[in-house]
Amino acid sequence: MRPLPDLLGRLGIGAKLGLLLAAFAILATGLTGYYSYSQSRNLLVNAAERELLTATQVLGRRLVVALAGVADDVRLLAQAPATRRVVQGDRNGGARDDLAETFSALLRVHPEYFQVRLIGAAHHGREVVRVDRDDGRLVRLDGPLLQEKGYYPYVFHTLELTPGQVYLSPIVINHEQGAHAGLNKPSLQVATPVAGADGQVWGVAVVNIDVNGLFDLLKADLPEDFWLYLTNERGDFLMHPEADLTFGFDRGRRVLVQDTYPAVQDLLDHKAKTVVTRGEQSVGPVPADAVAAFMRLPIGVPSEGRFVILGLSQPIQTVLAESRLLGQTTWQLVLAFSLLAVAVAALVSRAVLRPLNMLVAAAQRFSREHVMGELPLARRDEFGTLARSFGEMQTQIGAHLAELYESRSRLDHLARHDPLTGLPNRRFFTDRLEHAVATARRKGGTLAVLFIDLDCFKEINDSLGHGVGDEVLRETARLLCASVRETDTVARLGGEEFVILFDTVADPRDVALVAEKLLQRFQLPLQVADRSLVVQASMGISRYPEDGADAASLLHSADIAMYRAKHQGRNTYRFHDTPAWPAGEVPVAAPPAVE
Amino acid sequence: MPLPHLICRPAARGFRLIQLGLAVLGLALFSTWAAAQGRETLRILAWPGYADADLVRAFEKRHDVRVEVTLVESDDALWSRLRANRGGDFDVLAANTAELRRIIDDGLVQPLDLANIPNTRQQLPRFRDLASLPGVVRRGQVYAIPYTYSEMGLIYDRKQVPEPPATVGALWDPRFQGRVLAYNGSSHNFSLAAQSLGSKTPFRIPEADFRKVVDRLVALRRNVRTFYTSPEEAVELFRDNRIALMFANYGTQQLAMLKKAGLDVGYAIPREGALAWLDCWAVSRGAHNPRLAEAWINYTLEEPVSSALTARQGLANTLREPSHLPPGAGLVWLEPVEDAGRRAALWRRIIAGDTPERF
């Protein structure tokens, strides 16, 4: 596996720049998106918490009002003259019947009332008038069926109150045998003292409330997913959507609100009046995160400091339903901006890369072909400056190179030509000859070499000076060049020796004709340094393939033929090996005519 | 190596690693979940203070089980709960020897294997002699192990009652009318009433005497402020209602709680002898895992656990002799009553407030 830095190192600068830009842009949009999402989520949760608390307080208010309504009913009963007469021991059965009728009427109006009673302080709290609800009908109990209730807190506590005060019992399961519909049901007793005509407390009026019925009314218009809780002063659930968890203390297994919502402990400890908290709302076996608000609700006589805890919870999912949409939108935006960022990064990296690539291409082309490529010269940024500097550098290098080429070709020319006559020198001629021999050999062609040596040149040099000698040589070169075809090569081998290469000689007589023509030209005086000079020459001819298989032997053969011409009287020409042709067709070289 | 390999291979390996990681994580989560789901549960039916949360947690940790404690506050509640599902709702329970007898009679518990409860060797000799304890051994098989005991004496407010009450009759004393606290339980109250009527066999009330005892209990009802069930409730009622005298169903446990609440209380053993209970652990017939239930019993007999019972609840344990009982104090160990069902039915009517003429 190739390490990451290595892989990164292989990336081009454009890709790196693009990656960096894209990563930065994606990070920025992602962070912004996340931050705004979590902020709005928090706002939503906070708003939900406030709403929940408000809803709890409204419910609490409603509970207080409902209980106040019950208290008013109980007070009304307690203050009715009939009640006061009966409690003082009015033995008139009619008055008790009337009172029972009143109680029945009250029970009919309030389906959430289990039982309405008048209990006397005398006879150990013996009931005086009692009407119970039983299976949808009302039952009046009388005579021996009336029970003694003096040891129940709702009797002995209420008897200690002043008329007008109302006692609210703890909410418990009613186990009083004979309580009819209310037996073994969650109940709340609301009681108030009944004063007689003398102002003394003679008994208590008690209403037993069906707690479930009361709370059904209370939560009637709560949304489905709102859960309502009620606990007593110790935190035992009295009301919970899971009915199994209520009144646990009655079954020996307490279920406490502070175990589910530890923050509620502050309410129980009087450290706070309301709390908003998070906890687990157990819906079946699956726990769901919930927001919950709880409030302490004082009930009963203020001096006793009694209270219940009322609470509402709502699954966090519901609260966050809106934020889910928000989250979706946020992430879509983040995605869109990230894509945009990637596109922009790609564009930027291309924009940076293009002039760079142009520079690279220009540099490569320049080094390969020494030709200037296209450069972003018009740009006004750093790339433009770089391109312009690069262009200047290219121009300078180009000029230097041209100069170098020129001097090199001059040197080359010098090395292959005779400086005096401008004719190819021996080396160049040898090259040409070798090349021609090779071609002739391959094609089965023929060629001839004419060796020319000026006669008596030393004497001209010695008598008339080197300047004249040089002039003679130059004139000779001109003469030779003018006498041959363009394809033939005239060269100066050195001193007064010249040589001519005849490429493609179809007939040796053609060479002989040229030699003849040259001999005649040499008979004419040359105009050198304002004087006429006759300069004659001896010439030797060698032919390929007859007189040599290579350049050296051909030249050598021509040289030998030239010497033969010199020895045989000068101012003439000789073949190295005289070709056979019909006599008389070619004029025999005339003897030299020395001026 | 061709380039594509260089790029693709690590990515593929990384992906496979992620897959593997996810699989391992999933497996771990699942096994945790499964363990949580599958964790065994020990269901205890006991009295307040017998299974404190911290001691329960230590046991849960040691045996990697979940413990579910159900508290009872009266023998009637214990009996009805145990019987509700033929003992199938609980694994281990605490009941006094008198109750145990009818529980064994009813086949609600099963014999114990003492080899699984080695801590019984730490108990005082009189609790190790199981045959001498009533209602523990049946047909040579041990059904219960003693755990704690207490006499049910009288607690009084030293300020209101200068002299310690000498007799159970004090509960009926009209001087304390409205300042007496009694216990809401049928069996003991009948025994108590019988004792106050001079019976030497309070657990066997003759048919002829029943009416008198009921009247006596109605009289008690008329003399009390109210009835309590839990020891905590008793403390609140005692404090809030200027109680002078209380029948201490939870014995010294309540005395300790009242003193802790700052009340100036005394404790008296009446002349007739205080009813006394000996609570034992027994394993329900319907126990899911009798070995685990026996492990719980063994655990409660460990020195620190038994000592905690004494230190926190003021209840005597079976490992050390208690210090509070005066020498010669008369104890009347609870025995099975003649007809617990009848006592309970009558008591429900008495506590509901029926007048004597209704019986």
Interface residues (C-beta under 8 A of the other chain):
Chain A: M1 R2 H124 G125 R126 E127 P144 L145 L146 Q147 E148 K149 G150 Y151 Y152 P153 F156 H175 E176 Q177 G178 A179 R251 G252 R253 R254
Chain B: L6 R9 P10 L45 E68 V69 T70 L71 V72 E73 A77 R81 G178 R221 R222 V224 R225 T226 F227 R348 R349 I351 A352 G353 D354 T355 E357 R358
